[in-house]
Structure formats: C-alpha cells, structure tokens
Amino acid sequence: MQGLAKFTIFPVIGWLISAVFAVLICIPLHFLWSWLGPIYFSFVPAVYLNMGFWDMAGMLVLIGFIKLIVFPSALNRTYIEKGSK
C-alpha cells in the first residue's frame, strides 16, 4: 500500500482527517454564507440563514458520512497485483 491508502487500515484516523478537512472548508463557507446568504437567499427560513459555525461544520462532517453510506465503494478500492490471480 502506498500513500494515504495506509490510513484505510485505521478508519478512525480517516474520520478525524475528514473532520479536520470539513472544519477547514467550513471557515470560508461560513463567512460567505453569513455575508451572501441574507442577500441572495432571503427566501430560506431564518434558522438556515443564521447557522452557527459548528452547526455548519457538523453538517459537512455528516454529509461526508452519509456519502460513505450511500456510495460505499467510491473510495473502497482493493489493491490487486498484476499477474496474480
């Protein structure tokens, strides 16, 4: 196994890396939503217009987990050597 494929042995490490990436993505997303949401999405209920930072970060982590449940084989590749059967 090479590169990040080594981390698939320990799924908890992968979950933590995914959560860190979700929080990093959430930083600019939260500022953009807070700034542009009330202007361009005024039809959205106020609960969604005034989302907190950690609510948005949790939502991104949850979307990642749901994606893994709905599409389980998207990143679950097994390494097969050529020439061996």
Stockholm file with secondary structure:
# STOCKHOLM 1.0

chainA/1-85         MQGLAKFTIFPVIGWLISAVFAVLICIPLHFLWSWLGPIYFSFVPAVYLNMGFWDMAGMLVLIGFIKLIVFPSALNRTYIEKGSK
#=GR chainA/1-85 SS CCGGGGGGGSHHHHHHHHHHHHHHHHHHHHHHHHHHHHHHCTTSCHHHHTCCHHHHHHHHHHHHHHHHHHSTTSSCCCCCCTTCC
#=GC SS_cons        CCGGGGGGGSHHHHHHHHHHHHHHHHHHHHHHHHHHHHHHCTTSCHHHHTCCHHHHHHHHHHHHHHHHHHSTTSSCCCCCCTTCC
//
